[in-house]
Amino acid sequence: MASHGVPPRRLPPLRGGPVPDAASVSYRQAGPTAPAGRREIGMWDAAGRSVGRLDYQLCHECRRGWIRNIAVAEHWRGHGLAREALHRALAPAAAYRWYTSRQTADGRRFFAAMTEETAVAFPAPFLARGARCRHMTGRRRRAAQ
């Protein structure tokens, strides 16, 4: 698992080999060390290799969720791993307002499909000002003087 405060690592593409068995993938969740800190759901194949990761934040005080990044190894794409990881992230906070980081064309298709499936909107931050709350950014409001 990536430690908090460390940039997310890139996943190497897996090429060749047998067709992936999505049922053999395990999901491991790492929580934040601070309120509204980074969380991760790692995806691991039966051999213990990292095949994907969902990096996100939740702020229970402001009732917001922020999808920082979803990455799935090329060989594993299209097998529902990102979908399953996102459902796991949403489980404790489906009623929150969710946002995503900038999206690729594939990301826009994925989040459009997930919006239809879950009825949760996932606007990119440039579409909604203040997507990340002060707890997520670490900025605190100055006390009124």
ABEGO torsion letter per residue (X at the ends): XBBBGBBBBBBBBBBEEBBBBAAABBBBBBBBABBGBBBBBBBBBAAGBBABBBBBBBBAAAGBBBBABBBBBAAABGAGAAAAAAAAAAAAAAABBBBBBBBBAAAAAAAAAAAAAAGBBBBBAAABBGABBAAAAGBBBBBBX
